[in-house]
Amino acid sequence: MSAFHQATYIEITLDHQKFALPIEDTREILRMQPLTALPDASFGTKGVIHLRGEIVPVVSLRDLFALADQEPDDAARIVIVPSSEGMVGLIVDEVVGVASYGEVKPVKAGWNGGGYLSSLAPTEEELVGILNLGDILKDIQF
């Protein structure tokens, strides 16, 4: 089953694999910056940043995807997204750019990466996993 879809996405990478977030779920993209660590922070939470008067928790998508931890390099970014608790920063390896996909296919049950994938977008080079931000945010505990 396929569906024609003209939504726009922010393409990111994690461990050299391409994923995408709906652009309407993205508030801002920041360069990596120093994080203030929190004692006894929940799994994946790397710390907090101060963003225009708001304290924003920052979470590693690598941790949530059970990828090997690595020190962020110059390409790493913090993608700011809204949650029910306010803004949240998601650390990604790289922001590739903005893309639209002509075809987006739903992910079959059991193939959804722990619930983090909502669909796949085939491109000429690869399959891009469309992330389900709602399910990602459900697994983040503040």
The first five atom37 places (N, CA, C, CB, O) and aatype in JSON, in Angstrom:
{
  "aatype": [12, 15, 0, 13, 8, 5, 0, 16, 18, 9, 6, 9, 16, 10, 3, 8, 5, 11, 13, 0, 10, 14, 9, 6, 3, 16, 1, 6, 9, 10, 1, 12, 5, 14, 10, 16, 0, 10, 14, 3, 0, 15, 13, 7, 16, 11, 7, 19, 9, 8, 10, 1, 7, 6, 9, 19, 14, 19, 19, 15, 10, 1, 3, 10, 13, 0, 10, 0, 3, 5, 6, 14, 3, 3, 0, 0, 1, 9, 19, 9, 19, 14, 15, 15, 6, 7, 12, 19, 7, 10, 9, 19, 3, 6, 19, 19, 7, 19, 0, 15, 18, 7, 6, 19, 11, 14, 19, 11, 0, 7, 17, 2, 7, 7, 7, 18, 10, 15, 15, 10, 0, 14, 16, 6, 6, 6, 10, 19, 7, 9, 10, 2, 10, 7, 3, 9, 10, 11, 3, 9, 5, 13],
  "atom_mask": [
    [1, 1, 1, 1, 1],
    [1, 1, 1, 1, 1],
    [1, 1, 1, 1, 1],
    [1, 1, 1, 1, 1],
    [1, 1, 1, 1, 1],
    [1, 1, 1, 1, 1],
    [1, 1, 1, 1, 1],
    [1, 1, 1, 1, 1],
    [1, 1, 1, 1, 1],
    [1, 1, 1, 1, 1],
    [1, 1, 1, 1, 1],
    [1, 1, 1, 1, 1],
    [1, 1, 1, 1, 1],
    [1, 1, 1, 1, 1],
    [1, 1, 1, 1, 1],
    [1, 1, 1, 1, 1],
    [1, 1, 1, 1, 1],
    [1, 1, 1, 1, 1],
    [1, 1, 1, 1, 1],
    [1, 1, 1, 1, 1],
    [1, 1, 1, 1, 1],
    [1, 1, 1, 1, 1],
    [1, 1, 1, 1, 1],
    [1, 1, 1, 1, 1],
    [1, 1, 1, 1, 1],
    [1, 1, 1, 1, 1],
    [1, 1, 1, 1, 1],
    [1, 1, 1, 1, 1],
    [1, 1, 1, 1, 1],
    [1, 1, 1, 1, 1],
    [1, 1, 1, 1, 1],
    [1, 1, 1, 1, 1],
    [1, 1, 1, 1, 1],
    [1, 1, 1, 1, 1],
    [1, 1, 1, 1, 1],
    [1, 1, 1, 1, 1],
    [1, 1, 1, 1, 1],
    [1, 1, 1, 1, 1],
    [1, 1, 1, 1, 1],
    [1, 1, 1, 1, 1],
    [1, 1, 1, 1, 1],
    [1, 1, 1, 1, 1],
    [1, 1, 1, 1, 1],
    [1, 1, 1, 0, 1],
    [1, 1, 1, 1, 1],
    [1, 1, 1, 1, 1],
    [1, 1, 1, 0, 1],
    [1, 1, 1, 1, 1],
    [1, 1, 1, 1, 1],
    [1, 1, 1, 1, 1],
    [1, 1, 1, 1, 1],
    [1, 1, 1, 1, 1],
    [1, 1, 1, 0, 1],
    [1, 1, 1, 1, 1],
    [1, 1, 1, 1, 1],
    [1, 1, 1, 1, 1],
    [1, 1, 1, 1, 1],
    [1, 1, 1, 1, 1],
    [1, 1, 1, 1, 1],
    [1, 1, 1, 1, 1],
    [1, 1, 1, 1, 1],
    [1, 1, 1, 1, 1],
    [1, 1, 1, 1, 1],
    [1, 1, 1, 1, 1],
    [1, 1, 1, 1, 1],
    [1, 1, 1, 1, 1],
    [1, 1, 1, 1, 1],
    [1, 1, 1, 1, 1],
    [1, 1, 1, 1, 1],
    [1, 1, 1, 1, 1],
    [1, 1, 1, 1, 1],
    [1, 1, 1, 1, 1],
    [1, 1, 1, 1, 1],
    [1, 1, 1, 1, 1],
    [1, 1, 1, 1, 1],
    [1, 1, 1, 1, 1],
    [1, 1, 1, 1, 1],
    [1, 1, 1, 1, 1],
    [1, 1, 1, 1, 1],
    [1, 1, 1, 1, 1],
    [1, 1, 1, 1, 1],
    [1, 1, 1, 1, 1],
    [1, 1, 1, 1, 1],
    [1, 1, 1, 1, 1],
    [1, 1, 1, 1, 1],
    [1, 1, 1, 0, 1],
    [1, 1, 1, 1, 1],
    [1, 1, 1, 1, 1],
    [1, 1, 1, 0, 1],
    [1, 1, 1, 1, 1],
    [1, 1, 1, 1, 1],
    [1, 1, 1, 1, 1],
    [1, 1, 1, 1, 1],
    [1, 1, 1, 1, 1],
    [1, 1, 1, 1, 1],
    [1, 1, 1, 1, 1],
    [1, 1, 1, 0, 1],
    [1, 1, 1, 1, 1],
    [1, 1, 1, 1, 1],
    [1, 1, 1, 1, 1],
    [1, 1, 1, 1, 1],
    [1, 1, 1, 0, 1],
    [1, 1, 1, 1, 1],
    [1, 1, 1, 1, 1],
    [1, 1, 1, 1, 1],
    [1, 1, 1, 1, 1],
    [1, 1, 1, 1, 1],
    [1, 1, 1, 1, 1],
    [1, 1, 1, 1, 1],
    [1, 1, 1, 0, 1],
    [1, 1, 1, 1, 1],
    [1, 1, 1, 1, 1],
    [1, 1, 1, 0, 1],
    [1, 1, 1, 0, 1],
    [1, 1, 1, 0, 1],
    [1, 1, 1, 1, 1],
    [1, 1, 1, 1, 1],
    [1, 1, 1, 1, 1],
    [1, 1, 1, 1, 1],
    [1, 1, 1, 1, 1],
    [1, 1, 1, 1, 1],
    [1, 1, 1, 1, 1],
    [1, 1, 1, 1, 1],
    [1, 1, 1, 1, 1],
    [1, 1, 1, 1, 1],
    [1, 1, 1, 1, 1],
    [1, 1, 1, 1, 1],
    [1, 1, 1, 1, 1],
    [1, 1, 1, 0, 1],
    [1, 1, 1, 1, 1],
    [1, 1, 1, 1, 1],
    [1, 1, 1, 1, 1],
    [1, 1, 1, 1, 1],
    [1, 1, 1, 0, 1],
    [1, 1, 1, 1, 1],
    [1, 1, 1, 1, 1],
    [1, 1, 1, 1, 1],
    [1, 1, 1, 1, 1],
    [1, 1, 1, 1, 1],
    [1, 1, 1, 1, 1],
    [1, 1, 1, 1, 1],
    [1, 1, 1, 1, 1]
  ],
  "atom_positions": [
    [[0.85, -1.18, 0.0], [0.0, 0.0, 0.0], [0.89, 1.23, 0.0], [-0.96, 0.0, 1.21], [1.81, 1.32, 0.81]],
    [[0.64, 2.17, -0.87], [1.43, 3.39, -0.88], [0.5, 4.58, -0.92], [2.39, 3.42, -2.08], [-0.66, 4.48, -1.32]],
    [[1.04, 5.71, -0.5], [0.24, 6.93, -0.49], [1.08, 8.07, -1.03], [-0.26, 7.26, 0.94], [2.27, 8.19, -0.73]],
    [[0.45, 8.91, -1.85], [1.14, 10.09, -2.34], [1.16, 11.1, -1.22], [0.46, 10.67, -3.63], [0.13, 11.36, -0.6]],
    [[2.32, 11.68, -0.96], [2.48, 12.53, 0.2], [3.38, 13.7, -0.16], [3.07, 11.74, 1.38], [4.51, 13.5, -0.62]],
    [[2.91, 14.93, 0.04], [3.71, 16.09, -0.29], [4.21, 16.84, 0.93], [2.92, 17.02, -1.15], [4.56, 18.01, 0.83]],
    [[4.26, 16.18, 2.08], [4.77, 16.82, 3.28], [6.26, 17.12, 3.13], [4.51, 15.93, 4.53], [6.95, 16.5, 2.32]],
    [[6.73, 18.07, 3.91], [8.14, 18.43, 3.9], [8.78, 17.94, 5.19], [8.32, 19.97, 3.73], [8.16, 17.98, 6.25]],
    [[10.02, 17.49, 5.09], [10.72, 16.88, 6.2], [12.1, 17.49, 6.39], [10.83, 15.39, 6.01], [12.7, 18.02, 5.45]],
    [[12.6, 17.4, 7.62], [13.99, 17.69, 7.92], [14.71, 16.35, 7.93], [14.15, 18.46, 9.3], [14.39, 15.47, 8.73]],
    [[15.69, 16.18, 7.04], [16.46, 14.94, 7.0], [17.62, 15.03, 7.98], [16.97, 14.64, 5.56], [18.34, 16.03, 8.02]],
    [[17.79, 13.97, 8.76], [18.87, 13.88, 9.74], [19.6, 12.56, 9.53], [18.32, 14.0, 11.19], [19.11, 11.68, 8.82]],
    [[20.75, 12.43, 10.16], [21.43, 11.13, 10.17], [21.7, 10.72, 11.61], [22.74, 11.17, 9.36], [21.93, 11.54, 12.49]],
    [[21.67, 9.41, 11.79], [22.08, 8.75, 13.02], [22.89, 7.54, 12.58], [20.85, 8.34, 13.93], [22.37, 6.66, 11.89]],
    [[24.14, 7.5, 12.98], [25.01, 6.37, 12.64], [25.03, 6.11, 11.13], [24.56, 5.12, 13.39], [24.94, 4.96, 10.7]],
    [[25.13, 7.17, 10.34], [25.21, 7.13, 8.88], [23.94, 6.65, 8.2], [26.35, 6.26, 8.47], [23.95, 6.35, 7.0]],
    [[22.84, 6.58, 8.94], [21.56, 6.2, 8.35], [20.65, 7.42, 8.35], [20.9, 5.01, 9.14], [20.62, 8.19, 9.32]],
    [[19.91, 7.6, 7.25], [19.08, 8.78, 7.1], [17.68, 8.55, 7.65], [19.01, 9.18, 5.63], [17.05, 7.52, 7.4]],
    [[17.2, 9.54, 8.4], [15.85, 9.58, 8.94], [15.28, 10.95, 8.64], [15.83, 9.27, 10.48], [15.99, 11.85, 8.18]],
    [[13.98, 11.12, 8.89], [13.35, 12.41, 8.63], [12.3, 12.7, 9.7], [12.71, 12.44, 7.24], [11.61, 11.81, 10.19]],
    [[12.2, 13.98, 10.03], [11.18, 14.49, 10.94], [10.28, 15.43, 10.16], [11.81, 15.2, 12.18], [10.78, 16.24, 9.38]],
    [[8.97, 15.36, 10.36], [8.1, 16.34, 9.68], [8.52, 17.76, 10.06], [6.6, 16.09, 10.04], [8.72, 18.06, 11.24]],
    [[8.65, 18.62, 9.07], [9.13, 19.96, 9.32], [8.21, 20.73, 10.26], [9.28, 20.72, 8.02], [8.66, 21.59, 11.01]],
    [[6.91, 20.42, 10.23], [5.98, 21.13, 11.11], [6.2, 20.77, 12.58], [4.54, 20.81, 10.72], [5.72, 21.49, 13.46]],
    [[6.92, 19.68, 12.86], [7.25, 19.3, 14.24], [8.59, 19.87, 14.69], [7.29, 17.79, 14.36], [9.01, 19.64, 15.82]],
    [[9.25, 20.61, 13.83], [10.58, 21.14, 14.13], [10.48, 22.65, 14.38], [11.57, 20.84, 12.97], [10.0, 23.39, 13.52]],
    [[10.92, 23.09, 15.54], [10.87, 24.51, 15.87], [12.16, 25.24, 15.51], [10.57, 24.69, 17.34], [12.15, 26.4, 15.11]],
    [[13.29, 24.53, 15.68], [14.58, 25.19, 15.51], [15.67, 24.13, 15.43], [14.85, 26.17, 16.66], [15.51, 23.02, 15.93]],
    [[16.77, 24.48, 14.79], [17.94, 23.61, 14.72], [19.13, 24.41, 15.23], [18.19, 23.08, 13.26], [19.42, 25.5, 14.73]],
    [[19.82, 23.86, 16.23], [20.95, 24.55, 16.86], [22.23, 23.76, 16.67], [20.68, 24.76, 18.37], [22.21, 22.53, 16.59]],
    [[23.33, 24.47, 16.59], [24.63, 23.81, 16.67], [24.77, 23.23, 18.07], [25.82, 24.8, 16.35], [24.14, 23.7, 19.02]],
    [[25.6, 22.2, 18.2], [25.86, 21.64, 19.53], [26.41, 22.75, 20.41], [26.85, 20.44, 19.46], [27.15, 23.61, 19.96]],
    [[26.03, 22.7, 21.66], [26.51, 23.66, 22.63], [26.69, 22.96, 23.96], [25.54, 24.86, 22.77], [26.2, 21.84, 24.15]],
    [[27.4, 23.6, 24.87], [27.61, 22.95, 26.17], [26.27, 22.66, 26.85], [28.5, 23.82, 27.08], [25.36, 23.49, 26.85]],
    [[26.18, 21.48, 27.42], [24.98, 21.07, 28.13], [25.27, 21.08, 29.62], [24.51, 19.66, 27.67], [26.38, 20.76, 30.05]],
    [[24.28, 21.44, 30.41], [24.39, 21.35, 31.86], [23.84, 19.99, 32.26], [23.62, 22.52, 32.57], [22.65, 19.71, 32.08]],
    [[24.71, 19.16, 32.81], [24.31, 17.81, 33.2], [23.38, 17.87, 34.41], [25.55, 16.93, 33.52], [23.49, 18.77, 35.25]],
    [[22.47, 16.91, 34.47], [21.56, 16.79, 35.6], [21.85, 15.49, 36.33], [20.08, 16.86, 35.13], [21.93, 14.43, 35.71]],
    [[22.01, 15.55, 37.65], [22.23, 14.3, 38.38], [20.99, 13.42, 38.28], [22.57, 14.58, 39.87], [19.86, 13.91, 38.32]],
    [[21.2, 12.13, 38.15], [20.12, 11.14, 38.07], [19.13, 11.43, 36.95], [19.38, 11.09, 39.38], [17.93, 11.18, 37.1]],
    [[19.62, 11.97, 35.84], [18.74, 12.24, 34.69], [18.24, 10.94, 34.11], [19.48, 13.06, 33.61], [18.89, 9.9, 34.23]],
    [[17.07, 10.99, 33.49], [16.49, 9.79, 32.88], [17.34, 9.34, 31.7], [15.05, 10.05, 32.44], [18.16, 10.09, 31.17]],
    [[17.12, 8.1, 31.29], [17.88, 7.49, 30.19], [17.81, 8.37, 28.94], [17.34, 6.08, 29.89], [16.74, 8.81, 28.54]],
    [[18.97, 8.61, 28.35], [19.05, 9.37, 27.11], [19.19, 10.86, 27.31], [0.0, 0.0, 0.0], [19.65, 11.56, 26.4]],
    [[18.82, 11.37, 28.48], [18.91, 12.8, 28.73], [20.37, 13.16, 28.98], [18.02, 13.23, 29.93], [20.99, 12.69, 29.94]],
    [[20.92, 14.0, 28.12], [22.32, 14.39, 28.22], [22.53, 15.66, 29.03], [22.9, 14.59, 26.84], [23.64, 15.95, 29.46]],
    [[21.45, 16.41, 29.25], [21.53, 17.64, 30.02], [20.46, 18.61, 29.6], [0.0, 0.0, 0.0], [19.47, 18.23, 28.98]],
    [[20.67, 19.88, 29.95], [19.72, 20.93, 29.59], [20.47, 22.11, 29.01], [18.89, 21.36, 30.82], [21.67, 22.29, 29.25]],
    [[19.74, 22.92, 28.22], [20.28, 24.18, 27.72], [19.3, 25.29, 28.09], [20.52, 24.12, 26.18], [18.14, 25.03, 28.38]],
    [[19.79, 26.5, 28.07], [18.97, 27.68, 28.3], [18.71, 28.31, 26.95], [19.65, 28.69, 29.3], [19.64, 28.78, 26.29]],
    [[17.45, 28.33, 26.53], [17.08, 28.82, 25.21], [16.02, 29.91, 25.35], [16.57, 27.66, 24.31], [14.85, 29.62, 25.59]],
    [[16.45, 31.14, 25.18], [15.55, 32.29, 25.26], [14.63, 32.25, 26.47], [14.71, 32.37, 24.01], [13.41, 32.38, 26.35]],
    [[15.22, 32.07, 27.64], [14.47, 32.1, 28.88], [13.84, 30.78, 29.3], [0.0, 0.0, 0.0], [13.24, 30.71, 30.37]],
    [[13.96, 29.76, 28.49], [13.37, 28.46, 28.81], [14.48, 27.42, 29.0], [12.39, 28.01, 27.69], [15.45, 27.38, 28.24]],
    [[14.32, 26.6, 30.03], [15.24, 25.47, 30.25], [14.72, 24.31, 29.42], [15.34, 25.08, 31.8], [13.59, 23.85, 29.6]],
    [[15.57, 23.82, 28.49], [15.17, 22.8, 27.54], [15.99, 21.53, 27.78], [15.34, 23.3, 26.08], [17.22, 21.57, 27.68]],
    [[15.32, 20.4, 28.1], [16.06, 19.14, 28.22], [16.55, 18.7, 26.84], [15.18, 18.04, 28.87], [15.88, 18.92, 25.83]],
    [[17.73, 18.09, 26.81], [18.33, 17.63, 25.56], [18.58, 16.13, 25.66], [19.66, 18.41, 25.25], [19.22, 15.65, 26.6]],
    [[18.05, 15.41, 24.67], [18.07, 13.94, 24.67], [18.84, 13.45, 23.45], [16.63, 13.36, 24.68], [18.76, 14.05, 22.38]],
    [[19.58, 12.37, 23.62], [20.31, 11.76, 22.52], [19.44, 10.74, 21.8], [21.6, 11.09, 23.04], [19.0, 9.75, 22.39]],
    [[19.18, 10.98, 20.5], [18.47, 9.97, 19.72], [19.3, 8.7, 19.57], [18.09, 10.53, 18.34], [18.74, 7.62, 19.41]],
    [[20.62, 8.83, 19.61], [21.48, 7.64, 19.54], [21.15, 6.7, 20.7], [22.99, 8.03, 19.57], [21.07, 5.48, 20.51]],
    [[20.97, 7.25, 21.89], [20.63, 6.42, 23.06], [19.28, 5.75, 22.88], [20.63, 7.27, 24.34], [19.14, 4.56, 23.13]],
    [[18.27, 6.51, 22.43], [16.94, 5.94, 22.25], [16.93, 4.84, 21.2], [15.97, 7.02, 21.87], [16.14, 3.89, 21.3]],
    [[17.79, 4.96, 20.19], [17.87, 3.95, 19.13], [18.88, 2.85, 19.46], [18.25, 4.62, 17.81], [19.18, 2.01, 18.61]],
    [[19.4, 2.86, 20.67], [20.37, 1.85, 21.14], [21.6, 1.78, 20.24], [19.71, 0.49, 21.2], [22.11, 0.7, 19.96]],
    [[22.06, 2.96, 19.79], [23.29, 3.04, 19.0], [24.45, 3.35, 19.93], [23.17, 4.13, 17.89], [24.26, 3.9, 21.01]],
    [[25.65, 3.0, 19.51], [26.83, 3.26, 20.32], [26.95, 4.76, 20.59], [28.09, 2.72, 19.63], [26.76, 5.58, 19.7]],
    [[27.27, 5.08, 21.83], [27.44, 6.49, 22.21], [28.69, 7.02, 21.55], [27.52, 6.65, 23.77], [29.7, 6.32, 21.45]],
    [[28.63, 8.25, 21.1], [29.82, 8.89, 20.54], [29.78, 10.36, 20.89], [29.91, 8.68, 19.0], [28.71, 10.95, 21.04]],
    [[30.93, 10.93, 21.0], [31.04, 12.36, 21.3], [30.55, 13.15, 20.08], [32.5, 12.76, 21.67], [31.01, 12.89, 18.97]],
    [[29.62, 14.1, 20.27], [29.15, 14.9, 19.13], [30.3, 15.65, 18.46], [28.06, 15.9, 19.57], [31.17, 16.19, 19.13]],
    [[30.3, 15.67, 17.12], [31.32, 16.39, 16.37], [30.73, 17.69, 15.83], [31.89, 15.51, 15.21], [29.63, 18.09, 16.22]],
    [[31.46, 18.35, 14.93], [31.0, 19.63, 14.39], [29.71, 19.53, 13.58], [32.08, 20.22, 13.53], [29.01, 20.53, 13.44]],
    [[29.39, 18.36, 13.06], [28.17, 18.18, 12.26], [26.94, 17.96, 13.14], [28.34, 17.01, 11.31], [25.82, 18.16, 12.68]],
    [[27.13, 17.55, 14.39], [26.0, 17.25, 15.28], [25.16, 18.5, 15.51], [26.51, 16.69, 16.62], [25.67, 19.62, 15.56]],
    [[23.86, 18.28, 15.66], [22.92, 19.37, 15.88], [21.92, 18.99, 16.97], [22.19, 19.73, 14.58], [21.73, 17.81, 17.28]],
    [[21.3, 20.0, 17.53], [20.19, 19.82, 18.46], [18.94, 20.3, 17.73], [20.42, 20.6, 19.83], [18.83, 21.48, 17.37]],
    [[18.01, 19.39, 17.51], [16.76, 19.73, 16.85], [15.72, 19.98, 17.95], [16.29, 18.58, 15.85], [15.41, 19.09, 18.74]],
    [[15.19, 21.2, 18.0], [14.22, 21.58, 19.02], [12.82, 21.24, 18.51], [14.33, 23.09, 19.37], [12.41, 21.67, 17.43]],
    [[12.08, 20.46, 19.32], [10.73, 20.04, 18.96], [9.8, 20.31, 20.15], [10.69, 18.52, 18.56], [10.26, 20.36, 21.3]],
    [[8.51, 20.5, 19.88], [7.58, 20.72, 20.99], [7.16, 19.41, 21.63], [6.34, 21.48, 20.49], [7.09, 18.38, 20.97]],
    [[6.87, 19.46, 22.92], [6.32, 18.32, 23.64], [5.25, 18.85, 24.59], [7.43, 17.52, 24.42], [5.08, 20.06, 24.72]],
    [[4.55, 17.96, 25.23], [3.52, 18.39, 26.19], [4.14, 19.11, 27.39], [2.71, 17.2, 26.66], [3.45, 19.84, 28.09]],
    [[5.42, 18.9, 27.62], [6.13, 19.51, 28.74], [6.87, 20.78, 28.35], [7.1, 18.51, 29.34], [7.57, 21.37, 29.18]],
    [[6.75, 21.22, 27.11], [7.51, 22.36, 26.61], [8.41, 21.9, 25.47], [0.0, 0.0, 0.0], [8.12, 20.9, 24.81]],
    [[9.48, 22.61, 25.25], [10.4, 22.25, 24.18], [11.37, 21.17, 24.65], [11.17, 23.49, 23.69], [11.7, 21.08, 25.83]],
    [[11.83, 20.35, 23.68], [12.81, 19.29, 23.92], [13.84, 19.37, 22.81], [12.14, 17.87, 23.98], [13.49, 19.6, 21.65]],
    [[15.11, 19.17, 23.15], [16.16, 19.11, 22.16], [16.53, 17.66, 21.87], [0.0, 0.0, 0.0], [16.7, 16.87, 22.8]],
    [[16.66, 17.32, 20.6], [17.05, 15.98, 20.18], [18.42, 16.07, 19.52], [16.0, 15.35, 19.2], [18.58, 16.75, 18.51]],
    [[19.42, 15.4, 20.08], [20.75, 15.41, 19.48], [20.77, 14.41, 18.33], [21.85, 15.06, 20.53], [20.42, 13.24, 18.5]],
    [[21.17, 14.9, 17.16], [21.31, 14.06, 15.97], [22.74, 14.19, 15.46], [20.27, 14.46, 14.85], [23.42, 15.17, 15.76]],
    [[23.19, 13.22, 14.7], [24.56, 13.25, 14.18], [24.75, 14.39, 13.18], [24.92, 11.92, 13.53], [25.81, 15.02, 13.13]],
    [[23.71, 14.63, 12.38], [23.82, 15.66, 11.34], [22.42, 16.01, 10.85], [24.73, 15.17, 10.16], [21.53, 15.16, 10.82]],
    [[22.23, 17.26, 10.47], [21.03, 17.66, 9.74], [21.46, 17.79, 8.29], [20.39, 19.02, 10.3], [22.32, 18.61, 7.95]],
    [[20.85, 16.98, 7.43], [21.24, 16.92, 6.02], [20.58, 18.04, 5.23], [20.86, 15.56, 5.42], [21.23, 18.68, 4.39]],
    [[19.31, 18.28, 5.48], [18.6, 19.32, 4.75], [17.1, 19.11, 4.81], [0.0, 0.0, 0.0], [16.59, 18.38, 5.66]],
    [[16.41, 19.77, 3.9], [14.95, 19.69, 3.81], [14.61, 18.87, 2.57], [14.31, 21.12, 3.74], [15.25, 19.01, 1.53]],
    [[13.59, 18.01, 2.69], [13.22, 17.15, 1.56], [11.71, 16.92, 1.56], [13.97, 15.8, 1.62], [11.05, 17.01, 2.59]],
    [[11.2, 16.62, 0.38], [9.84, 16.14, 0.2], [9.95, 14.81, -0.53], [8.93, 17.17, -0.6], [10.84, 14.63, -1.36]],
    [[9.07, 13.9, -0.22], [9.1, 12.58, -0.84], [7.82, 12.37, -1.62], [9.29, 11.47, 0.23], [6.73, 12.67, -1.14]],
    [[7.95, 11.86, -2.82], [6.8, 11.6, -3.66], [5.96, 10.45, -3.16], [0.0, 0.0, 0.0], [4.76, 10.38, -3.4]],
    [[6.61, 9.53, -2.45], [5.9, 8.35, -1.97], [6.37, 8.02, -0.56], [6.14, 7.15, -2.92], [7.57, 7.99, -0.28]],
    [[5.42, 7.77, 0.32], [5.72, 7.38, 1.69], [4.9, 6.13, 1.98], [5.4, 8.53, 2.72], [3.68, 6.12, 1.81]],
    [[5.59, 5.08, 2.42], [4.92, 3.8, 2.65], [4.87, 3.51, 4.15], [5.64, 2.65, 1.9], [5.87, 3.67, 4.85]],
    [[3.7, 3.09, 4.66], [3.62, 2.77, 6.09], [4.53, 1.6, 6.43], [2.17, 2.44, 6.48], [4.78, 0.72, 5.6]],
    [[5.01, 1.6, 7.65], [5.88, 0.52, 8.14], [4.99, -0.62, 8.62], [6.82, 1.02, 9.29], [4.01, -0.4, 9.33]],
    [[5.34, -1.83, 8.23], [4.58, -3.0, 8.67], [4.78, -3.23, 10.16], [5.01, -4.26, 7.87], [5.83, -2.91, 10.72]],
    [[3.77, -3.77, 10.78], [3.84, -4.08, 12.21], [5.08, -4.93, 12.49], [2.56, -4.82, 12.68], [5.37, -5.87, 11.76]],
    [[5.78, -4.59, 13.54], [6.99, -5.33, 13.9], [8.25, -4.81, 13.25], [0.0, 0.0, 0.0], [9.35, -5.2, 13.63]],
    [[8.11, -3.92, 12.26], [9.28, -3.36, 11.58], [9.53, -1.91, 11.97], [9.11, -3.46, 10.08], [10.37, -1.24, 11.36]],
    [[8.84, -1.43, 12.95], [8.84, 0.01, 13.19], [9.89, 0.52, 14.16], [7.53, 0.4, 13.68], [9.7, 1.58, 14.76]],
    [[10.98, -0.18, 14.34], [12.08, 0.34, 15.14], [11.67, 0.71, 16.55], [0.0, 0.0, 0.0], [12.03, 1.78, 17.03]],
    [[10.94, -0.16, 17.22], [10.51, 0.13, 18.58], [9.41, 1.17, 18.64], [0.0, 0.0, 0.0], [9.18, 1.77, 19.69]],
    [[8.75, 1.4, 17.54], [7.68, 2.39, 17.5], [8.15, 3.75, 17.02], [0.0, 0.0, 0.0], [7.34, 4.68, 16.91]],
    [[9.42, 3.88, 16.74], [9.95, 5.2, 16.38], [9.79, 5.53, 14.91], [11.41, 5.27, 16.74], [9.97, 6.68, 14.52]],
    [[9.44, 4.56, 14.08], [9.23, 4.82, 12.66], [7.75, 4.76, 12.33], [10.01, 3.81, 11.79], [7.05, 3.83, 12.74]],
    [[7.26, 5.75, 11.6], [5.87, 5.72, 11.17], [5.76, 5.22, 9.74], [5.24, 7.1, 11.29], [4.76, 4.6, 9.37]],
    [[6.79, 5.5, 8.93], [6.74, 5.11, 7.53], [8.15, 5.15, 6.94], [5.79, 6.03, 6.73], [9.11, 5.56, 7.59]],
    [[8.25, 4.71, 5.68], [9.5, 4.73, 4.94], [9.28, 5.47, 3.63], [10.03, 3.29, 4.69], [8.24, 5.32, 2.98]],
    [[10.27, 6.26, 3.25], [10.21, 6.98, 1.98], [11.32, 6.46, 1.08], [10.34, 8.52, 2.19], [12.5, 6.69, 1.37]],
    [[10.97, 5.76, 0.0], [12.0, 5.31, -0.92], [12.52, 6.47, -1.76], [11.46, 4.19, -1.84], [11.75, 7.26, -2.31]],
    [[13.84, 6.57, -1.85], [14.47, 7.56, -2.73], [15.32, 6.78, -3.72], [15.34, 8.61, -1.91], [15.39, 5.55, -3.66]],
    [[15.96, 7.47, -4.63], [16.81, 6.77, -5.6], [18.0, 6.09, -4.92], [17.31, 7.75, -6.66], [18.47, 5.05, -5.39]],
    [[18.49, 6.67, -3.82], [19.68, 6.14, -3.17], [19.4, 5.17, -2.03], [20.49, 7.26, -2.64], [20.18, 4.25, -1.79]],
    [[18.26, 5.37, -1.31], [18.05, 4.62, -0.08], [16.6, 4.72, 0.39], [18.99, 5.12, 1.02], [15.78, 5.4, -0.22]],
    [[16.32, 4.04, 1.49], [15.05, 4.2, 2.18], [15.27, 5.15, 3.36], [14.47, 2.81, 2.67], [16.22, 4.97, 4.12]],
    [[14.42, 6.13, 3.5], [14.53, 7.1, 4.59], [13.41, 6.78, 5.59], [14.43, 8.58, 4.07], [12.24, 6.74, 5.22]],
    [[13.78, 6.57, 6.84], [12.8, 6.29, 7.89], [12.17, 7.58, 8.39], [0.0, 0.0, 0.0], [12.87, 8.48, 8.85]],
    [[10.85, 7.67, 8.3], [10.13, 8.83, 8.82], [9.86, 8.57, 10.29], [8.78, 9.09, 8.02], [9.2, 7.6, 10.65]],
    [[10.38, 9.45, 11.15], [10.27, 9.24, 12.58], [8.9, 9.64, 13.11], [11.35, 10.02, 13.31], [8.3, 10.6, 12.64]],
    [[8.43, 8.89, 14.08], [7.17, 9.17, 14.76], [7.52, 9.94, 16.03], [6.37, 7.85, 15.08], [7.84, 9.34, 17.06]],
    [[7.45, 11.25, 15.97], [7.87, 12.1, 17.08], [7.04, 11.83, 18.34], [7.76, 13.56, 16.69], [7.58, 11.86, 19.44]],
    [[5.76, 11.56, 18.18], [4.91, 11.28, 19.35], [5.42, 10.09, 20.14], [0.0, 0.0, 0.0], [5.47, 10.15, 21.37]],
    [[5.79, 9.01, 19.46], [6.29, 7.82, 20.15], [7.68, 8.06, 20.76], [6.35, 6.63, 19.2], [7.99, 7.54, 21.82]],
    [[8.49, 8.85, 20.08], [9.8, 9.19, 20.64], [9.62, 9.96, 21.94], [10.65, 10.01, 19.63], [10.25, 9.65, 22.95]],
    [[8.75, 10.96, 21.92], [8.54, 11.79, 23.12], [7.91, 11.0, 24.26], [7.67, 13.0, 22.78], [8.14, 11.32, 25.43]],
    [[7.1, 9.98, 23.94], [6.51, 9.15, 25.01], [7.59, 8.41, 25.78], [5.51, 8.14, 24.43], [7.43, 8.17, 26.98]],
    [[8.68, 8.05, 25.13], [9.75, 7.3, 25.81], [10.74, 8.2, 26.55], [10.5, 6.46, 24.8], [11.62, 7.7, 27.25]],
    [[10.61, 9.49, 26.38], [11.47, 10.42, 27.09], [10.78, 10.83, 28.39], [11.81, 11.68, 26.21], [9.63, 11.28, 28.38]],
    [[11.47, 10.66, 29.49], [10.9, 11.02, 30.79], [11.69, 12.16, 31.37], [10.88, 9.81, 31.76], [12.92, 12.11, 31.46]],
    [[10.97, 13.19, 31.78], [11.64, 14.4, 32.28], [11.62, 14.44, 33.79], [10.97, 15.66, 31.72], [12.13, 15.39, 34.38]]
  ]
}
